[in-house]
């Protein structure tokens, strides 16, 4: 059990009454009681709790009714190691994304006029227009018994973190086409484990829904679908929306297998199958006003296992420290604070790192004063975790989104010119040399010029090629193999970085007039 919990990063599902070869034998009531008692004692020894997910009677050649039971074993977290899953929330404008998150995280149903979403907004203009324009984070916890922990019974985020053994961090993205740049940034830089596509039952697939679906597929983020506002329309309208979605998901470009969730049993099956097979797409139909089927989504999120196992995470932790800067704040009496994700290594309080590249390709020294994860203090940050780091009196104007903080011995490669193998998804005319596009690679977002298309003069929609790009403003830190997304108006394309023209030390010599505290490689 200890090994299985370690493999599943604190979670394991046991099937009692199933033989090793998968035969459903089942156990009598007395045997089942004894088995569960043994399992409970084993779980107590390793500091875990058990929850019965579902029970089924099996037809086996015997007079006594025999059952099989599925049990979730979850370890009570020690040393702040709660399981953390990031879920990006996508969907068209006015499909009810922020309201659904408000209902899940506040524990109160909506009044039908947007009361639930008010706590999620970050700016006054968002409250006035009712439209999300920035990226906000909301947390939903589950304790070791599988019960929901949210703001209804905890006053602060710290309390939620303390009493949860599994955390779901929702990344609320903007639905409006005007804020597409922000939505792409949220999907590429925050590295979500899963995406939740919210579709309004009364409008169906409209506006940016297809675009968001395409983005999730291009970035290979597994997604599930929530059809909201089912209280507003008739059963026939909901069914029409479900059919419309199923038709799109089964198209050759998608190749997904839709799975409509109608019961707790479906939700458990969906969560287990969804993590194992990327082709399965669970569909939920719910209402944030009446609360219909909201519990099914909670059951699904509670059982949803992480994509990476502990071995992969440990391999990442043994590499050198690398932290992506996604947000920059100035906090009174704390100084400059950066938010982002630790992509590899371990980061500790008091550690010295270098941040860059600046506009002239330099890296600057800094010190991590303190770390906060999910709004509560944390001493050590491990690979794959998102957090905010306080940098003390470091000058905020020297930082920008898209920078990286790395360990000084890493010797990072920076480049202005890079090559990528791309597929042009859509372009009105021909895509040729000299064209300018906005390139998104991880947390890097910058305009680049097409310098050369290898082997061709021009590209049309659907064609593949290796293209050389040059950033127009400043060099960036990129990695070979990183996923790339570019767009300009209606032009869209995806691909991956194949080659970097690294800027060498000679080109990047240290200018004495820049003052102390600067490093160059």
N, C-alpha and C positions, 0 to 999 in steps of 0.2 A: 504493500500500500504506500509506503514511504517513497518508493521508486516511482510508482505511478503518479503520485501527487507531484513529485519533482518534475517528471516529464510533462505533465499538464499544467505546470506553473501554478500549483496549488489547487487543481481541480481534477476529479476523475469520476467517470460514470461506471457503476458496477451493474451488471445484469445478473440477477439471482434467479436460478431455475433454468439456465441455459447451459448446455454441455459445451466442452471445449471445441467440439467440431461444429457448433452452431445449432445443434438439435434442441428444439424447444420442449424440454421434458416437463418443467413445472414442479412445484413443491406443494405438499399439502399445507394446510393452515399452520399446523404445529411445527412442521419443519421450517416453514417460512419465518415463523416467530423466532425460532432458535437461530436461524441464519442471520436475521436482522440484529438479534441481540449480540451475536458474535461480531458482526460488522461494526456495531456501535461501540463495542469494547475496544476493537482494533483502532477505530477512529479516535477514541478518547486517548489512547496511548500515544498517538502521533499528534495530538492537539487539533483534531478536525471534528466537524459536525456532519451528520448525514441527513439528507432530505429525500423522502420518497417522491419520485417524479411521476410514475404511473404504474398501475397494476393491470394485469390482463389474465383472464382465465384461458387455459389452453385445453384443447380436446386431446386427451391422452387416454390410452386404454386402461381406465381405472374407474371405480365407482366414486372415489373421493374427488371432489373438485380440486384441481391443481392450478396454481397461479405462478406467473413469472412477474418479477418486480424490477423496476429500473430505479437505481438509487444514485443520487449525486453526493459525492464526498467532497467537502470543501474545507481547506485548512484555514484555521484562524490566523490572520497575518501576524508575522513577527517582523521586527526591524523595518517597518514601513514598506514591506514588500507586498502590498496588495496588488492584485491583478488589475492592470489598467488597459482598457480597450478604447480606442478612439473611433468614433462614428461620425462621419461627415454627413450633414443633412442637406440634401439637394431637392430641387423641384421648382416649378414655375412660380412667378409672383402670385401672391394671394392664394396659395394652395394650403396654407395653414401650418407651415413649418415651425415658426416661432411659437405659435399657440400650442402645438403638440408638445414641444419641449417644455413650455411653461407648465403645462398640465402634468407632465411626467416628473419634472424636478421640484415643483412646488406642492404637488399632491392635492391640488384643488382643481375642480373642473372649470371650464371657461363659461362665461355668461353669454356667449354668442356675439359679443361686441368687442372682443380683443382684450379682455382684462388680464388673461393668463400670460400674455406675451410682454406686458409692460415692464416686468423685472428683467427681461433679457436685453432690452434696448440699451445702447451705449451713448446715443446722442439725442439731443432735443428734436432734431429734424426727423429722426426715426419715429419718435413718439407721435409727432404731429402728422406725419404722412402714413404711419403704420407700416412702413417698408424697411426691412433690414438693409443697411448699406455697408456694414462693417462685419468683421468676423467676431463672433462672441462664443465663449465657452460655457457650457453648463454641465454640471456633474450629477450623476444618479448612482447611488451606491446600492449594493446588495450585501447583506451580512452572511455569515457562514451557514445560516439556516435557509438562505434563499429569500429572505424578506426584504422588501424595498426600504432603503434608507434615503430620505430626501428632506427638503426643508420643512415638511409638515411636522416632523418630530425632532428636527435638529435646527438649532438657530443659526449656526455658522458652518462654513465649508469644512473647518477643522473638525467639528463634531462628526460630520458625515464621513470624513476620512478615517477618523479613529474607530468608528463602529462598523466600517465596511471591510469585507474581505475581497470584494470585487468592485471596481469602479468603471462606469461607462462615462467617458468624456464626450459630450456631443459638441461638434463644431458647427455652429449655426451659420450657414452661408447665405448670401444674397440671391434672391430669385430673379430680380429685374435684369433685363438685358444690359442696361446701362452699367451695372456693377459686375459684368462678366469677368473683368480683369481680377477683381477681388476674389471671386468664386474660384477661378483657376488657381490663384495664389494659395488659397486655403486648401485646395486639393493636392497641389504639388508639394508645398513646403511643410505642411503639418503631418504628412505621411499617415493618413487615416487607415485603420485596419479594415473598416467596412464603410459602406455608404448607404444611407437610407434615402430613397427617392420618394418624396411625398407628392401624391397626385390628388387633386380635388375631384370628388365623385361627380359633382355637377358640371364641371367644365371638361373633364377627361384630359387627354394628352393635348396640351396647348402650349403656345409660347416657347419658353426655353426648356421644356421637359425633355424633348428629344436631344437637345444640345447637351444637357446635363447627363443624360443617359450615355451619350456618345463619349463624353469626357471620362466618366467612370470606367467605361470599357477600354478606352484608349490607354488609361493609366493602370489598367488591370486591377482595379479596386473591386472586390466582391460586393455586390449590392443587393438589398432587399427592398420591396416596395410597400408603401403604406398608402392606402386610399382613404383620404380623410373626408370629413363633412358628410358622412352617410346619413346623418339625421335630417339633412336638408332635402334629400330627394327620395324618390320611390325605389323599391327593390329592383325594378326593371332598369332604372338608370344606372344603379350600382353595377348590375350584371353587365350592362352594355360597356361600362368603363373597364370592367375586369376583362371582358372579351377583347376589347380594343388593345389592352395591354398584352394579353396572351398572344394576340396576333403579331404584335411588334416583336415580342421576346422570342417567338419561334422563327422569325425571319432568318435567312441565311447569314446575314451580318452579325446577328446576336447569338443564335444557336443556344438559347437558354431554355430550361425546362421549368415553366411556372408551377408553383405549388400553393394553392389557395388554402389559407389557414382558417379553419372554422371551429376548432376545439383545442383544449389543452394538449391532447394527444398529438394533434397536427403540429402544434408549436414546438413540442419536444423533438419530434421527428425532423421538423424543418431545421432546428438549430444544429442537430447532429449532422444531418446530410449536407447542410449549407457549408459547414466548415470543411467537410471531406471532399465534396465535389463542387468546383466553382461554377458548374453549369446550372445548378439548381437555384431558382429565384423565388423565395417565399413572398406571398402577397397577403397583406393584412387589410381588412376593411374595418375602419373604426371611426369613432366620433369623439372629439375633444369636449363637446358640450354635454352629450348624454353619458359619455364614458363607456359606450358600447364597444366590446371587444378590446378594451384598453389593457385588460389583464393578460390577454394572449400575447401582446407585444412584450409585456413585462416578463412573462414566463420565458419567451424566446431570448430576450436580452440576458436573463439570469443564467441560462444554460449555454449560451453562445461561447464556444471555446476560443482561446487565442490562436492566431495563425502560426506563430513561431513556437517551437518548443524551447525548453531551458538550455539545451545543448547549443542551439544557434545563438541564443542570447549570450551565453558564456564566451563563445568564440568572438563575438563582437566586442565584449568587454575587455578581452585581452589585447585588442588593438590600441593604437594611440588615440588620445582624446580628440574628438571633433564635435563641435557644437554649432548648429545652424542658427543664425540670428534672424528671427522672423518679425519681432516686435521690439520697439525701443520706447521706454518711458522715462520720465523724470519724476521720482517720488520724493516729496518733502522729507527732510531729515535722513534720507537713505542715499540719495544721489541718483546716478544713472542705473537703470535696470533694463536688462535685455531678456526677452522671452523667446523660446524656441525649443528645438529637439536635440537631444544628444544622440548623434547617429552612430558613434562608436566610442569605446573606451569607458573610463570612469572619471567623474569630476567630483572633487572634494572641496569643501570650504577652505579658503586660504591658498588655493592652488594658483600658481602663476601660469598664464597662457598668453598667446599672442593672437591679435585680431586683425583681420584684413580681408582682401586687399583694399587699400585706400585708392583714391583716384590715380595716384602715381605708382600703384603697385607695391606699396610698402606694407609691412606688418608691424603693429604697435604692441608693446608689452602692457599687460594689465594683470590685476589680481582679483580673484573671485572672493568677495567679502562674505556673502551668505547666499543660500539657495532656498527657494520655496517651490514646493510641488503641490499642485491642487490647493493653493492658498494656505498651506501649512508648512512650517519650517522642516527642512530635511538636511541631513549632514552629507550624504553621499548620493550622487546621481549616477544611475547605470544606463548603459546603452539602450536606446529605444524609448527612453522616458522623456516627457515634455516637462519643462520647468522654467522658472524665471531666476536669473542670477543677478545679484546686486554687485555693481562694480565700483561703488564708492564715488570718489570725486572725479572719475574719468570723464573727459569732455564729450558730451553727447553729440556735438556737431561732427565729430570724427567718425561716428558710426552711421551705418545705413542698413536697410533690409538687404539680405542677400550676402552679407559678410559671413565669415566663419571664424570661430575661436578654436584654435588648435594648440596642441602641446608644442613647445619651442623646438623639440628635436624632430618634428615631423617633416620639415623642409617642404612645405606645400607647393604644388605646381599651379601657377596662375597663367591665364592666357587671354589674349584678345581675339585670336583667330582659332577657330576649331572646325572640325569636319563632322558631319552627322549623316547617317543614312536615314532618309525621310520618305514618307508616303504623303503625297499631296491629297488631302481629303476633299477639298473643294476650292476651286479658283475660277473666277468668272472668265478670264481669258487665258493667257499663257504666263507661266511663272518663269522669269528669266534673270540673268545677271543684273545687279544694281537694285533689285527689289528690296524694300525695307519691311521687316516683320518684327513683331514683339515676341521674343523668345522666352519661354518659361522652362527652366531646368532646376528641379528641386525648389530651393528658396531664391534662386537667381531669376530676376525679371528685368530684361533690358532690350532695347531695340538693337537689331543687328542687320547688317547689309549682306545680301547674297553676293559673294565674290566670284564664285565659280560653281558650275554644275558639271560634274565629271561625266564625260562621255556623251553629253547632250547639250544642245543650245537652249532648249526651253522645256518646261514641264507642263503637262495638262492634268486635269483632275484624275486621280486614281493611279498616277504614275509614280514609280519608285526611282530614287537616285541618291548618289552621295553628293552632298552639297557643302561648300566651304562658306562659313559665316564669319563676319568680323563685327565685334561689338563696337558701337559708335562712340560710347562715352568712356568707360573705364574697364580695365581687365577684371576678370572674375575667376573664382576658384571652381573648377569643374572636374568631374571624374569621367574616365572612359566607361561607357556602358550606361551612363545615366539617361533616364527617360527624358525626352524633349517634346515640348508642345509649342507650336508657334501659330500666331494669328495676326491678321491685319484686316480690319473690316470683316468681310465675309470669307476671306481666305483663311483656310485652316489646314494644319498638317501635324503629323506626329512622327516620331522617330527616336533614335538613340545616338549618343555621342560616340564616334568611332576613333577620332584622333584629335590630339591637342597640340598646338604649337606653343610650347612652354616659353615664357619670358625668362631669359637667363639672367644671371647676376650682372653680367657686363651691361646689358641693356637697362638694368634696373639698379644702377649704382647709387650709393647713399649720398644724398645731398646734405652737406654739413649745415646749411642754413635752416634746415628743418628742425633743428634743435634736438635735445636728448630724448630718450625714451622711445626710439624708433629702431626697429630691426629690419634688415633686408636679407633676402635669400637669393 
